[in-house]
Amino acid sequence: MNCRFCQTPLQHVFIDLLNSPASNSFLTQEQLNEPETFYPLKVYTCSNCLLVQIDEYKKSDAIFDSEYVYFSSFSTSWLAHAKRYVADMTERFGLNTDSQVIEIASNDGYLLQYFHEKQIPVLGIEPTTNTAAIAIEKGIPTITRFFGTQLAGELAQAGTKADLLLGNNVLAHVPDIVDFVAGMKIVLKPTGVITMEFPHLLNLVEQNQFDTIYHEHFSYLSLHTVSQIFESQGLVLFDVEEIPTHGGSLRIYAKHADDTTKAISPNVAALRQKEEETGLTDLAYYSDFQQKAAQVKIDLLRFLIEQKRAGKSVAAYGAAAKGNTLLNFCGVKNDLIASVVDANPAKQDKFLPASHIPVVREEHLKAQEPDYVLILPWNLRDEITDQLAYIREWGGQFVVAIPELTVW
């Protein structure tokens, strides 16, 4: 395997989470008796550009299909984040009824709906037809295709170019990241702005967030590497922000290299320095992550087995992809966790891949009154603990496993 950016042969293993199904491959009752396909979950660090990456074991069009189960609008905190973003970008860049906003991976219209409310023209690009259908129902024009140079060229030829081109949590999801970034340059107006949000690799390592590694995420990104990728396609980062979403993300701002209308913010140099001081620009930084993940595995299994021996019950909340990575790496099955609650109807009455834990409605949690609730999407910890505060009435406690096992 060669680096998907610089084509350097990959030899340095960042972490090996063994074999597992695709994290969003939920099962029906009938499928429980059928064989499951497992794929390697081994991640490499490029010795040249330091891009952390997984091979495309399962093709992206097989992952992002009409059965895709992630709908952005089920998280109230994520909707609030999207609404703030729209307000901030509208004010900062003077967007109005004459502007064109394009979002790549627009999902169910969770974000573009707020630009739409302001009567700012929008266009969504979303390959999963079931989520795109929800956006279209909201009045969001949506193209149901994968984005790259081919689609970008067609849009540009038709006269559709972006004043603001955005993508939240998509840059890490594309197998051909060079073609993707090249496409963004094609569809961006001469003085247009690109914003991309993605989990920061630095936080993944420092906070032991190995559960954010799964087959949908082809790359794990730092400012150091993303800058190189964008510059290779004639785009320059002119600002960057550290934001709290998904356990700590970056929001980058990019422009055409020849666009002189936007100064380079001191934030860019400051974050570059932070990454260098942390050691992220040195290959040795990536060498001991395997042991950090192993410790989480040991601690979680010990906790679950202790509760089983004591006759205590453990339920989980949030059938998130990161939760499936955690459970499958640890080898947890439905004998240790009886059920997982999720608000998304597309996941309810199905079963988690490999672990076969049933996905249930919240009413099930209230009826069963478990002793512990393991929060799998730890990035929504505050939102979920507020929502489930009532478990204290029967003496229930919350648990998270990342970055270390915590019970409260």
C-alpha positions, 0 to 999 in steps of 0.5 A: 500500500502506498500513501494516498497523498504522496505515494510513499510506500507505507511501512509504519503501523500506527495501530492495528485494531484487528478485523471488524465489520464496517462500523455502520453495517447494522444487522436485521434479525434475519442477518444474525444467522448469516456470515458477516464480512470482516475487514482489517482495521490496520492504520499506517503513518506515512514516513514522508508526509505523516498522513495517517491512513487506512487502506480502502478495504471496503469501497466507499460506494458500498459504505455510503449507500441507500442504507446509510444509517447516520442522520446528522439531525438527531443530535441537538448539539450538532444542530446548534453547532451548525446554526452557529456556523451559519450565523458566523459565516454569514456575518464574516463573509457577507453572504446574502441572496446573491451568494452561493453556498455549496456543502459537500456531504450535506447529509439530511440538510442539517446545516444548509437549512439554516442558510435556506432560512436566510434565503441564501442560495444553497446546494447540497452534495450527498451520495447517500440517497436516503439522507439526501431525500430528507434534505430535499423534503426540506427544500434543499436542492441536493445532488446525490453523487460523490464529489470529485473533479468530475462532478466539480467540472460539470458544476463549473461548466454549468456556471455553479461555483461557490462563494462558500464551499464547506464540508463537515467531517467529510475530508477524512471520509474520501479515499482519493483525497487529492481528487477531492481537494482538486475538485474543490478548487475547480468549483470555488469562485476566484475569491471564494472560501472553503471551510472544512471541519475534521477531528484533529489527529493531535486529539486522537492521540493525546486523548486516546480516541482510537475508537474514531478509527473505522472503515469510513475514515480513510485518513486521520488529519493534522494541519501539517498534512492537510496544508501540504495536500491543499497546497499541492492543488493550488489552495492555501489555508488562511485561517484555522480554529480549534473547535470542541466538536467530535472530541476536538476538531479543526476548522480550516479556511482555504482560498485560491493561492492567487487570491490576495483579498484575504490575509493569512491569520496568525492562527495558522502559524500558532497551530503549526507551532503547537503541532511541532511542540507536541511532536506531531511532525516527528514520526516517533510520535506515532509509535506507542499508540497501540499500548494506549488502546490496549489499556482501554480494552483491558479496563473496559473488559475488567469492568464489564466482567466485574459487573456480570459477576456481581449480578449488575446490568449494563446498557449502552447509549448511542449506536455510534460508529465509534462505539462499534470500533470500541466494542469490537476491538474489546471483543464485547458481545451481547452477554456483557451489554444487553442493549444499546439505546439510540434515538435514530429510527433507522438503527432501532430494532437492528443489531450492532455488527459483530457484537449483535447487541440489539438497538432499542428505543429509550423506553426500553432503558426506563423499563429495564433500569440498568445499573450502568449506562455506557455512553459510546459517543463520548463526544456527546457526553454532556448532552446524553447525561442531561437527557438521561439524568433520570437514571439517578432515580434508581441509582444508575451510574454513567460510564465512559471508556475513552480516554480512560474508564470513568464511572460517575 
